[in-house]
Amino acid sequence: MIMPVATLALASQLAFTVADGVPRFNLEPVCRGITQQGGLDLEPNKTARQDFESCIQSEMAIRGQLIKQWSAFKPSDRANCIGEATAGGMASYTDLLTCLQMARDASRLNQ
């Protein structure tokens, strides 16, 4: 019984440490998945390689937005959204930003 509680305490502490800065995600799994599913459909007649590269560029642009806005989000929202954005092994900055914006907007509605 003591071990799970200690593990939980350590994990929650690590989550807040990680949430101090924008995490670095391995974008290959999510962009490979998007490419295999038919790509981004942003531009017709693109090859799978071009779709993959477009996905990486798009995700990195969103990471840039996150870097600029990171301190405006609550630490608890950052920690929760990092967990949500990385669930299932396909981390995405798009998911992370969307989660953070929704959490921010929800807390504004509750004021």
C-alpha positions in Angstrom: 0.0 0.0 0.0 2.8 2.4 0.8 4.5 1.9 -2.6 1.6 3.0 -4.8 1.1 6.2 -2.7 4.8 7.0 -2.9 4.7 6.3 -6.6 1.7 8.6 -7.0 3.4 11.4 -5.1 6.5 11.1 -7.2 4.6 11.0 -10.4 2.6 14.1 -9.5 5.7 16.0 -8.5 7.3 15.0 -11.8 4.3 16.2 -13.7 4.6 19.7 -12.3 8.3 19.7 -13.0 7.7 18.8 -16.6 4.9 21.4 -16.8 7.4 24.2 -16.0 8.4 24.4 -19.7 6.9 23.3 -23.0 7.7 19.6 -23.4 9.6 18.2 -26.4 7.4 15.6 -28.2 8.5 12.9 -30.6 6.2 14.0 -33.5 7.0 11.1 -35.8 4.3 8.7 -34.5 1.5 11.2 -34.8 2.6 12.6 -38.2 3.2 9.1 -39.6 -0.3 8.2 -38.5 -1.8 11.3 -40.2 0.2 10.5 -43.3 -1.0 6.9 -43.3 -4.6 8.1 -42.9 -4.5 10.2 -46.0 -2.5 13.2 -44.9 -3.5 16.7 -43.9 -5.6 17.4 -47.0 -4.2 21.0 -47.0 -2.8 20.8 -50.5 -3.9 18.3 -53.2 -1.4 16.0 -55.0 1.2 15.9 -52.2 3.3 12.8 -51.6 3.3 11.0 -48.3 6.8 12.5 -47.5 5.5 16.0 -48.2 2.4 15.3 -46.0 4.7 14.1 -43.2 7.0 17.1 -43.5 3.9 19.5 -43.5 2.7 17.8 -40.3 6.0 18.3 -38.6 6.2 21.9 -39.7 2.7 22.5 -38.5 3.3 20.9 -35.1 6.5 22.9 -34.7 4.7 26.1 -35.5 2.2 25.3 -32.8 5.0 24.5 -30.4 6.3 28.1 -31.1 2.9 29.5 -30.1 3.0 27.4 -26.9 6.4 28.8 -26.0 5.1 32.3 -26.3 1.9 31.6 -24.3 3.1 29.0 -21.8 3.3 31.2 -18.7 -0.3 32.4 -19.3 -1.7 28.9 -18.6 -2.2 27.6 -15.1 0.4 25.1 -13.9 -2.2 22.5 -13.1 -3.8 22.9 -16.5 -0.3 22.5 -18.1 0.3 19.3 -16.2 -3.1 17.9 -17.0 -3.0 18.8 -20.6 0.5 17.3 -21.1 -0.9 14.0 -19.8 -3.8 14.3 -22.2 -1.7 15.3 -25.2 0.7 12.3 -24.7 -1.9 9.6 -23.9 -1.7 6.7 -26.3 1.9 7.4 -27.3 1.0 9.9 -30.1 2.0 13.3 -28.6 0.8 16.4 -30.4 1.4 20.1 -29.8 -2.0 20.7 -31.5 -3.7 18.6 -28.8 -1.8 20.3 -26.1 -2.6 23.8 -27.2 -6.3 22.9 -27.7 -6.5 21.4 -24.3 -4.9 24.4 -22.6 -7.2 26.8 -24.5 -10.2 24.8 -23.5 -9.1 24.7 -19.8 -8.5 28.5 -19.8 -11.8 29.2 -21.4 -13.7 26.9 -19.1 -12.2 28.6 -16.0 -13.2 32.0 -17.4 -16.8 30.7 -17.7 -16.8 29.6 -14.1 -15.8 33.1 -12.8 
